[in-house]
Amino acid sequence: MRNDLAIVVLLLSVARVADAQPAAGDGYEVQDKVVLTTRDGATVSGMLVRRKDAAPTLPTVLQFTIYVRPERDLASLKEIADRGYVAMMAYSRGKYLSPDPIAPYEHDAKDAYEVIDWISRQPWSNGAVGMFGGSYNGFTQWAAAKTLHPALKTIVPYVANRPGMGLPMENNVFINPNYQWAFYVGNNKTLDSAVNDDRERFRKMQFGWWNSGAAYRTIDKIDGTPNPLLQRWMQHPSYDAYWQAMAPYKEEFAQIRIPVLSVDGYYNDSQVSGLNYLREHLRHVPNAEHYLIIGPYGHFGAQRGGEKLINGMEVPDAALIDTKAITYQWLDYILKNGPKPGVLKDKINYQVMGTEQWRSAPSLAAMSNETLKLYLSTVPLAGANKQRAHLLSAVQPGKAAMLKQVVDFQDRKQFNNDYYPGSIVTDEIDTSNGYIFISAPFEDEVLYNGAFGGEIVARINKRDFDLGVTMYELTPEGKYFHLSYIINRASYAKDPSHRMLLTPGRLERIPLGMTKLVSKRLSKGSRLVVYLNVNKNPFSQLNYGTGKDVSDETIADAKDKLKVEWSNRSYITVPILRLFH
């Protein structure tokens, strides 16, 4: 804990009513130019709203964000104040009224602590602070919990980002979908929406880089605008001390003994981040009061209660929730001794796709009552368009065998991109590269309930490669339902903080790490389909396998083709809930 002298250094340099006084009778005291000086001499700014008829002391609800939208934020704060709280919006260092450089992720943990500390010492504070918000605002809540201030009583993170473990890289593979985000938040003190919305510019950039064969590190030169934040991030391809300092890491989770409500979505691209917080929290505090609500939502849908249509799939009305109402119920439950939200039947609360049903379980592991272990066999399956399809076998193959694949990284005409579903339900899937494995049909209805795992056993002629696994349900009607996927850098598969290069010609065991959790009813006659391939597309780094920093590799490193031998000792594990009637 900080001593009193250190605390005094945190000064409220400006905290005044805005120049534009609130209209008579509107009922709010608005301070829209709150500026705090931190212990290291930086500046954090924000807004504060209290109702004029508020009790002398109240709990405070804090949102800490890099997204500066003054009018929208003020409306949000008034809504919170109407719920019987003091409402504060604090912005990341360098944003709004802060003159400091903008450095996403890097200072939020210590700055959030200091904002909470300041709140706790104000005459209108009852000493209790709660936080909520999504995406980056979800990350900042976990950042605030990294060194837990006694006044922080609860957090409600939706689709929380985990820097370095989900974005800007996924399983140590730098991905492009958020490339322009650095400009969006970094170009000015608010937001650069014009740049963020210029999809054509960044699609042109990606294909320009792809077709040029240039090093990934030069992708901003192809765009024509330096991207210093991306360049800084690329200096840290491992989940090293740089990333570890931003959010709770390992034993730091053990001191997070406050109630947490997490909200996430099956089709949220950063789900691996949000659920990693959950898994790590429960691993270090097994009896933590940590609840999860999850359903068929995307990144934005989870923050606003879902969408009726997601990636072409119609969502049942039962799956749509009122995220904001549940959040306020939770804050009242923790900060005002109100009733617990009724939707929280148990610790894990999930909607079963393909049904109108919600189910609950006391833990992630308890979502399933059986784990299928299915081998990627070399037994071919006959039939049209199944030239590369093999049996996904429930029985371990007796004799070791290999499926061979050759990947030409100089060939830019052929690439794969089946990981992120354009449409969740399709009539066919890409079979032009990689291998397809199809299981026997289920004899009874079951629930696919959880996140798949497994181990890929392979031998390559290089020192590294990026592999991809995509999981589908093949329905009795012949439709493919996109369930989950993983993109994995082989050299980091065992430890994302330390790169272990492969030995050419040696059989390697590559564990499948963080995959996306889903719940889906599988009808009688459905089959599981696994699509195994090498990650090669314009939408992420291209790993040529030399063992150098992947950001420095170029098409000149593609002279030798990648040769992969996939062993039939490879397997996946699938969590299943069998329903006993």
Secondary structure, DSSP 8 states (H G I E B T S, - for coil): ---HHHHHTSEEEE----SS---TTS-EEEEEEEEEE-TTS-EEEEEEEEETT--SSEEEEEEEES---HHHHHHHHHHHHHTTSEEEEEE-TTSTT--S---TTTSHHHHHHHHHHHHHTSTTEEEEEEEEEETHHHHHHHHHHHT--TTEEEEEEES---BTTTBSEETTEEBSTTTTHHHHHHSSSS--HHHHT-HHHHHHHHHHHHHHT--GGGHHHHHTS--HHHHHHHT--SS-HHHHTTS--GGGGGG--S-EEEEEEEE-TTHHHHHHHHHHHHHHSTT--EEEEEEEEETTGGGTT--SEETTEE--GGG---HHHHHHHHHHHHHS-----TT-SSSEEEE-BTSS-EEEESSSGGG-SEEEEEEEEEEE--STT-TTEEEEESS--SS--EEEEEE-TT--S-----SS-SSSEES----SSSEEEE----SS-EEEEE--EEEEEEEESSS--EEEEEEEEE-TTS-EEEEEEEEEEGGGSS-TTS-----TTS-EEEE------EEEEE-TT-EEEEEEEE--STTB----SSSS-GGG--GGGGSS-EEEEEETT-EEEEEEEE---
